[in-house]
Amino acid sequence: MAHWVTIWRAAQLVGVPRGALQQRVRAGEIELNEGLVSTDALLALYPRVRLEESGLLERVVQIRDEAFGRRLRERVLPSQEVLAQRLFRQSQELADVQRHLQRYHALVLSLRERLRGLDAEAGGSDPRFTEVLRQLNDGLARALATEPVDVLDVMDDLLKVMSAQVTVRPSGHQFTVEGHDSLLQAGMKAGLKLNYGCGNGSCGMCKVRVTSGQVARCMPSDYPLSENEKAQGYVLACAHTAASSELTLETLEAGGPEDIPVQTIVTSVRAVRALAKGTMLLHLQTPRSHRLRFLAGQWLTLGLAAGDDTHAMHPIASCPCDDRNLLFYIARRDDDALAVRLFGGGLKAGDSVTVHGPLGRFVLDETPLPLVFAACDLGFAPVKSLLEHALSLDAAPSMALFWLATRPDGHFMANQCRAWSEALDTFEYSAFTHEDAAIGAGQMATAMRADLFGIDSAFYVAGPAAFVEALCADLLAAGVPQAQIRSEVVP
């Protein structure tokens, strides 16, 4: 019998990006029934799906290495309390199914005996009774027969215990809660733009309303919900996790940069490291009680201690899913006071840096199209943030990264890009080098035309003005609609 699951769960079961399944739905290869996918249809498209291949079995198999087993429990499995609640509700569902089956079985047996009695009263001469009795006996035999178990059904039941699927209304976005993550942490890891402030249960900005399913407290909180809010099902997303396998929350999400408030936070320098001869990594960390809320691709103004007017604007190179750790790529430049201080050794681990923002509108749009990212030199910083956000969303059918460097050591994160390309079947990476940014943009456009211009894609372009202007002009000339191009000038 077919089992019906959501697109999100289906992608987990067969081990493919959610965007790949959505693309097959649009192509007519998968038929939806009220937004759900049949496991029969999945097995028809992915006949080689096995527990071993999905990686799911590795999550629950007994591990002899105690240290690895401990990490597995901490990161993948929920707490004992949550696990017990999910198992209890799964057992309730199983008990309900068994009770219904027993009643149907008793009903069929009673109906069979009644038909036999009617057949006897008729003297056994009516062939219709004989035919109906034969159908009942055959059907009962098929129902009681042992048949192969649908592997996707088993995997789905297992996932319901190990993880929870959360649907957010009214947006319809979905995400999975795994391990000891709170609802807020899991939503952010999935790339959702949920509303929050402190992240530690003090401000109340992450209030959500539970409309279906159950939650469990996973962290103490100081913010007091009113009795009326509690009665309506409101909880703090940062202090609760999913206790049932399926959960529906009601909350508003940020629609764009205008919904993200400007914040000023004093951070501390976590690390300073040379990435190349002329490029440094600056790693800042916010306090636990005051995290930065931002969108991928945005900028911050960085300033030093009070009384020091050293400040500069730089794009964030990290994903919003890790809102405490902020990464920046700083180039050696005489007109950037912060860069001069950084390369001169005047900024070290433990120093305070004030961040103000976020600023900018170079953010990821919700689109079913393949994503193409194009960067030149330090334009890689906001592009990396967008790319990591897109990977968290897992909604793009495919992604491609084109990176132009105008100096020999310009591909300072090439190993990371190659690792993405090797690990992800739907990700491609191409590196270019040319001293002239505009000429390099032309070479990049030629490569794109050969690989991608036959596909309707969304393009994100960042780098020096000459690069951005040249590549955007080539894209428009090739017929890419203006609405499908976002650009950002990064000196």
Secondary structure, 3 states (H helix, E strand, C coil): CCCEEEHHHHHHHHCCCHHHHHHHHHCCCCCCECCEEEHHHHHHHCCCCCHHHHCHHHHHCCCCCHHHHHHHHHHCCCCHHHHHHHHHHHHHHHHHHHHHHHHHHHHHHHHHHHHHHHHHHCCCCCHHHHHHHHHHHHHHHHHHCCCCCCHHHHHHHHHHHHCEEEEEECCCCEEEECCCCCHHHHHHHCCCCECCCCCCCCCCCCEEEEEECCEEECCCCCCCCCHHHHHCCEEECCCEEECCCEEEEECCECCCHHHCCCEEEEEEEEEEEEEECCEEEEEEECCCCCCCCCCCCCEEEEECCCCCCCEEEEECCCCCCCCCEEEEEEECCCCCHHHHHHHCCCCCCCCEEEEEEEECCCCCCCCCCCEEEEEEHHHHHHHHHHHHHHHHHCCCCCEEEEEEECCCCCCCCHHHHHHHHHHCCCEEEEEEECCCHHHHHHHHHHHHHHHCCCCCCEEEEEECHHHHHHHHHHHHHCCCCHHHEEEEECC
